[in-house]
Amino acid sequence: MSDWPLRFEAELVRLGVQPERARQLGAETTAQAGEHAADPDRFFGPAHLYARHLVAELQSPTAAVPSLPGPVMLRLAGVSKRYRRREVFSGVDLTVRGGEVAAIVGANGCGKSTLLRICAGLTRPTGGDIRRARRVGFVPQDGGTAGWLTAEEHFTLFGAAAGMAPRKARSTGTHLASRLAWRPGHRQPVQELSGGTRQKLNLVLGELHGPDLLLLDEPYQGFDQGSYLDFWRQVREWRDAGRAVVVVTHLLHELENVDHVLDLGAHGGGDR
Amino acid sequence: MTALTVAGLSAREVGRRRTALLLVISLPLWFYLVRRDLTGQSTRMLTLGIAWAVSTLTLFVVNAARGVDPRLRLSGASVAGIIGGRLIAMSGFGLLLAGGYLILVGVDQDIDRFWAIGLMMGITALIAAPFGSLVGALLPRELEGALALLSVCAVQMLADPAGTIAKFMPFWSAREIGTYAVDGGGTDLLWRGLAHAGAVWLLCTGGTLAVFAYRLRLARYPEPVLERA
């Protein structure tokens, strides 16, 4: 018998559930897995993640009523970037709260990726004021992985960076990958993965440490139709879980799914 | 914790580059075989071969991680953890390589101060890792970095060992300790070599940490004031 129910109960208590209620939920979930003759770890995924998911579900009012936006996760005021004499953009304002999705659109070369890197803190702005939640996940357009390591080794590496134990990082990564309909192979180095699967790995690595704000730079490059739909479903789940998402995109038909659109194109910045 | 994980995974990464690894491991052997008849020349050339092999491999490992490092920083890793871990892995590889070739020299040559040969090779391997990392930090493109290492190695081999230029080369300590080990010089040679090696190691390690601390710095933004819609 694994210690999954104990870890599950402990995480529920840590998240504020009364110990008695946590015990009851633990017993119910274990019984549920038992009905399917499955190990809870395999059936529900890592205990801490399922506990978080369950608490979020219990706290959401009803599915039909959209949740109110949460606290501000990212605020840009008059942000500008200049490379020597060339001004990339100026006067960019954007506010994104928890439970909101913002899209950054614009023509090639207008500075979408640069702005996202500025939001992450990887590139410094020339001017303006930025306030941002501390825990941030960044998913680049391409690259960002080590070609000779496997996906599981990436989970271990990025987990260690975030202070996670190797086993927990691997189980969390594998569980997050399954939500994108991907099961990482044990021995396959990343350089042998398809472009779309590498991007799924990038998405999982961006989310592994549970950030409050996700910054995604056209993360669906190479996705097939199914993966693309999975991605947007995932974005909605992040939003419903109270996270803030900023996604660079050029696919304008997806803009109906977002709360804010920042067009960096002709006007050189401006939130509408 | 991060440093040890980075070290372990860097070692695995290097281990999977089988062809490159084989070429790197065999490189010092050609240096050794060319002057095998002369004990002093062959062991010094072998040591320079180890230096070149370890620094080149480190350069490529550092460059391969260029896309990963900023993301690790965003996830919470420190620069010391990332760069230190990689240096631990590559220094370990260098010591293993030096150990292997030390056995070869022990079997193939008759040397009184054999331990000093081991010291020369080990110290050179320990310097080569941060030296390769520093070159990789300063010259981000692989071709440029490899050419820079080639230039340094060529000057190191061709410069008059007693001249000023040689003293400014990173592996001059190998010449001093090698002379002590093979030609039976005084202990002043040994101490000079150790002092030079210590200074170069500090310079290269400090330099690589400083360059990466600058390159991997993150802008620190204040958190938004807590306000709800």
Boltz contact constraints between the chains, C-beta under 6 A:
constraints:
  - contact:
      token1: [A, 68]
      token2: [B, 229]
      max_distance: 6.0
  - contact:
      token1: [A, 69]
      token2: [B, 229]
      max_distance: 6.0
  - contact:
      token1: [A, 71]
      token2: [B, 226]
      max_distance: 6.0
  - contact:
      token1: [A, 71]
      token2: [B, 228]
      max_distance: 6.0
  - contact:
      token1: [A, 72]
      token2: [B, 224]
      max_distance: 6.0
  - contact:
      token1: [A, 75]
      token2: [B, 224]
      max_distance: 6.0
  - contact:
      token1: [A, 121]
      token2: [B, 218]
      max_distance: 6.0
  - contact:
      token1: [A, 121]
      token2: [B, 219]
      max_distance: 6.0
  - contact:
      token1: [A, 122]
      token2: [B, 70]
      max_distance: 6.0
  - contact:
      token1: [A, 124]
      token2: [B, 219]
      max_distance: 6.0
  - contact:
      token1: [A, 130]
      token2: [B, 221]
      max_distance: 6.0
  - contact:
      token1: [A, 131]
      token2: [B, 221]
      max_distance: 6.0
  - contact:
      token1: [A, 131]
      token2: [B, 222]
      max_distance: 6.0
  - contact:
      token1: [A, 131]
      token2: [B, 224]
      max_distance: 6.0
  - contact:
      token1: [A, 132]
      token2: [B, 221]
      max_distance: 6.0
  - contact:
      token1: [A, 134]
      token2: [B, 223]
      max_distance: 6.0
  - contact:
      token1: [A, 138]
      token2: [B, 74]
      max_distance: 6.0
  - contact:
      token1: [A, 143]
      token2: [B, 67]
      max_distance: 6.0
  - contact:
      token1: [A, 144]
      token2: [B, 67]
      max_distance: 6.0
  - contact:
      token1: [A, 144]
      token2: [B, 71]
      max_distance: 6.0
  - contact:
      token1: [A, 146]
      token2: [B, 68]
      max_distance: 6.0
  - contact:
      token1: [A, 148]
      token2: [B, 13]
      max_distance: 6.0
  - contact:
      token1: [A, 148]
      token2: [B, 16]
      max_distance: 6.0
  - contact:
      token1: [A, 149]
      token2: [B, 13]
      max_distance: 6.0
  - contact:
      token1: [A, 153]
      token2: [B, 9]
      max_distance: 6.0
  - contact:
      token1: [A, 157]
      token2: [B, 9]
      max_distance: 6.0
  - contact:
      token1: [A, 158]
      token2: [B, 75]
      max_distance: 6.0
  - contact:
      token1: [A, 160]
      token2: [B, 1]
      max_distance: 6.0
  - contact:
      token1: [A, 160]
      token2: [B, 2]
      max_distance: 6.0
  - contact:
      token1: [A, 160]
      token2: [B, 5]
      max_distance: 6.0
  - contact:
      token1: [A, 161]
      token2: [B, 2]
      max_distance: 6.0
  - contact:
      token1: [A, 161]
      token2: [B, 72]
      max_distance: 6.0
  - contact:
      token1: [A, 161]
      token2: [B, 75]
      max_distance: 6.0
  - contact:
      token1: [A, 161]
      token2: [B, 76]
      max_distance: 6.0
  - contact:
      token1: [A, 161]
      token2: [B, 77]
      max_distance: 6.0
  - contact:
      token1: [A, 162]
      token2: [B, 75]
      max_distance: 6.0
  - contact:
      token1: [A, 162]
      token2: [B, 76]
      max_distance: 6.0
  - contact:
      token1: [A, 209]
      token2: [B, 75]
      max_distance: 6.0
